[in-house]
Amino acid sequence: MARPIPRNLLPHTISYEKLNDASRGNVYDAPIEVKYVLIRLKTVRVKDGNGFKIVGKAVLIFDYTNSDPNTIDFIEGDRITFGSRKYTVQESDEQPTLQGDHHREIVLL
């Protein structure tokens, strides 16, 4: 059985804003504070026909057991604030185990 990521390895707190598509442009819900996550500042690249394309500037690690609240569903276009930096969710990757969901890795741009 895979144990949850320990809280001491999830030292960061972020602000999360869910995207709501409105007729007059993008509107975000009120920010929610999310504790016990990990932000890795990392350039994420993918290869395309012209070389490499940058698809992310950071990766957010969200643990289904220890992150608080643990019921957030990160969707492309949602906004994350970490310190003074604002990011947009680009993609999310589930990391399951045989016992169920373990954590998510979310690429931020």
C-alpha positions in Angstrom: 0.0 0.0 0.0 1.4 3.4 -1.0 1.5 5.8 1.9 0.5 9.5 1.5 3.2 12.1 0.9 4.3 13.3 4.3 3.2 16.9 5.2 6.8 17.9 5.9 7.5 17.3 2.2 4.5 19.5 1.2 5.7 22.9 2.7 3.8 25.4 0.5 0.4 27.2 0.6 -1.2 28.5 -2.6 -4.3 30.4 -3.5 -6.6 28.6 -6.0 -9.3 30.3 -8.2 -11.7 28.2 -10.2 -12.4 29.4 -13.7 -16.0 30.1 -14.7 -16.6 30.9 -18.3 -18.9 33.9 -18.6 -20.4 35.6 -21.6 -18.1 38.6 -21.0 -14.8 36.7 -20.6 -13.2 34.6 -18.0 -14.5 35.1 -14.4 -12.9 33.4 -11.4 -14.5 32.3 -8.2 -13.2 33.7 -4.9 -9.8 32.4 -4.0 -9.4 29.4 -1.7 -6.3 28.8 0.3 -4.8 25.3 -0.2 -2.2 24.1 2.3 0.3 21.3 2.2 1.3 21.3 -1.5 4.6 21.4 -3.2 5.6 23.8 -6.0 8.6 22.9 -8.1 9.8 25.8 -10.3 10.7 23.9 -13.4 10.4 24.6 -17.1 8.3 21.9 -18.8 9.0 21.5 -22.5 7.5 19.3 -25.3 9.0 18.6 -28.6 7.2 19.9 -31.7 8.0 20.5 -35.3 10.1 23.6 -34.6 12.1 22.2 -31.7 10.8 22.5 -28.2 7.8 24.4 -26.9 7.5 25.6 -23.3 4.2 24.3 -21.8 4.9 25.0 -18.1 7.0 27.0 -15.7 6.2 25.1 -12.5 4.7 21.8 -11.3 2.3 21.6 -8.4 2.2 18.4 -6.4 -1.3 17.9 -4.7 -1.7 14.9 -2.3 -5.2 13.4 -2.0 -4.7 12.7 1.7 -2.6 15.5 3.2 -3.3 18.5 1.0 -6.0 20.7 2.6 -8.7 20.9 1.3 -8.2 17.6 -0.6 -11.4 17.8 -2.7 -10.2 20.3 -5.4 -10.4 19.3 -9.0 -7.8 21.3 -10.9 -9.0 22.0 -14.5 -7.2 23.7 -17.4 -7.6 27.5 -17.1 -7.9 27.6 -13.3 -5.6 30.2 -11.6 -3.0 29.5 -9.0 -1.1 32.2 -7.0 2.1 31.2 -5.2 3.7 34.1 -3.4 3.7 37.0 -5.9 3.6 34.7 -9.0 0.4 33.9 -10.8 0.1 30.7 -12.8 -2.6 29.1 -15.0 -3.3 25.3 -14.9 -2.2 23.8 -18.2 -2.7 20.1 -17.6 -3.1 17.6 -14.7 -1.8 14.1 -14.4 -3.2 11.6 -11.9 -0.8 9.4 -10.1 -2.8 6.3 -9.0 -1.8 3.3 -7.0 -3.4 -0.1 -6.9 -5.4 1.1 -3.9 -6.7 4.2 -5.6 -5.7 7.8 -6.2 -2.5 9.0 -4.6 -1.5 12.4 -5.8 -1.8 14.8 -8.8 1.0 16.6 -10.7 -0.3 19.8 -12.2 1.7 21.7 -14.9 1.4 25.5 -14.4 2.2 28.2 -16.9 
